[in-house]
Amino acid sequence: MITKISKPIILLLFIIISVIFYTSLDNNVAKLRESQSNVDILESSVSDQEQEITQLQSKLESSQNQITQEKVLRDELLLQKEGELIFKLPAIVDVSISPSPSPTPVTPWEEWQEVLFN
């Protein structure tokens, strides 16, 4: 009789262990998917940062150019070389003269209408 009882108990224990193992695997898969999405987000952030670094490095290289440095000294800081005169010219305003529309000739009849009715 003990053998008959022990077999269902062993089967029940096996089922319980299987259910626990399955739920554990399911939880691990969910954590793995969440971790993968976090990794994807971080990789995109890293690529954005790398692009920004590349842009800033190119900006730095161009600013270290001697011509650029002299332009900053002259234009922004208003510095000049010794014995040099600087003339600051006003901004040139582009004035384009458009031909004014010529008045249409008024007929005498229209002149009389304006005088009498207006």
C-alpha positions in Angstrom: 0.0 0.0 0.0 2.9 2.4 0.6 4.1 1.9 -3.0 0.7 2.9 -4.3 0.7 6.1 -2.3 4.3 6.9 -3.0 3.8 6.9 -6.8 1.1 9.6 -6.8 3.2 11.6 -4.3 6.2 11.3 -6.5 4.1 12.3 -9.5 2.6 15.3 -7.6 6.1 16.4 -6.5 7.3 16.1 -10.1 4.4 18.2 -11.3 5.0 20.9 -8.7 8.7 21.1 -9.5 7.9 21.3 -13.2 5.5 24.2 -12.6 8.0 26.0 -10.5 10.7 25.4 -13.1 8.4 26.7 -15.9 7.4 29.9 -14.0 11.1 30.5 -13.2 12.0 30.2 -16.9 9.1 32.5 -17.9 10.3 35.2 -15.4 13.8 34.9 -16.7 12.6 35.3 -20.3 10.7 38.4 -19.3 13.7 39.9 -17.6 15.9 39.0 -20.6 13.5 40.8 -23.0 13.4 43.9 -20.7 17.2 43.9 -20.5 17.4 43.6 -24.3 15.2 46.6 -24.8 17.3 48.6 -22.3 20.4 47.6 -24.2 18.8 48.8 -27.5 18.0 52.1 -25.9 21.5 52.6 -24.6 23.1 51.6 -27.9 21.0 54.3 -29.7 22.0 56.8 -27.0 25.7 55.9 -27.5 25.4 56.3 -31.3 23.8 59.7 -30.8 26.6 60.7 -28.4 29.2 59.5 -30.8 27.7 61.6 -33.6 27.7 64.7 -31.3 31.3 64.0 -30.4 32.3 63.8 -34.0 30.6 67.1 -34.7 32.2 68.8 -31.8 35.6 67.5 -32.8 35.3 68.9 -36.3 34.1 72.2 -34.8 37.2 72.2 -32.5 39.5 71.4 -35.4 38.1 74.3 -37.5 38.3 76.7 -34.6 41.9 75.9 -34.0 42.7 77.0 -37.6 44.7 80.2 -37.6 42.4 82.0 -40.0 39.5 81.3 -37.8 41.3 82.5 -34.7 42.2 85.8 -36.5 38.6 86.2 -37.6 37.4 85.9 -34.1 40.0 88.3 -32.8 39.2 90.9 -35.4 35.4 90.6 -35.7 34.2 89.6 -32.3 36.8 91.0 -30.0 37.5 94.0 -32.2 41.3 93.7 -31.8 43.8 95.0 -34.3 47.4 94.6 -35.1 49.9 97.3 -34.1 49.8 100.3 -36.4 46.7 99.0 -38.2 43.6 101.1 -38.9 40.2 99.6 -39.0 37.3 101.2 -40.8 34.0 99.8 -39.9 31.6 100.4 -42.7 27.8 100.5 -42.2 25.8 97.6 -43.4 24.7 98.1 -47.0 21.0 98.3 -47.4 19.8 96.9 -50.7 17.3 99.5 -51.9 15.7 98.3 -55.0 13.6 100.9 -56.7 10.5 99.3 -58.2 8.8 101.3 -60.8 5.6 102.9 -59.4 2.6 102.0 -61.4 1.6 104.8 -63.7 -1.9 106.1 -63.3 -4.2 105.0 -65.9 -5.5 107.9 -68.0 -8.9 108.9 -67.0 -11.3 109.7 -69.8 -13.3 113.0 -69.6 -16.5 111.1 -69.1 -15.0 109.4 -66.0 -13.9 112.8 -64.7 -17.5 114.1 -65.0 -18.9 111.1 -63.2 -16.5 111.6 -60.4 -17.3 115.3 -60.1 -21.1 114.8 -60.2 -21.6 111.7 -58.2 -18.7 111.8 -55.6 
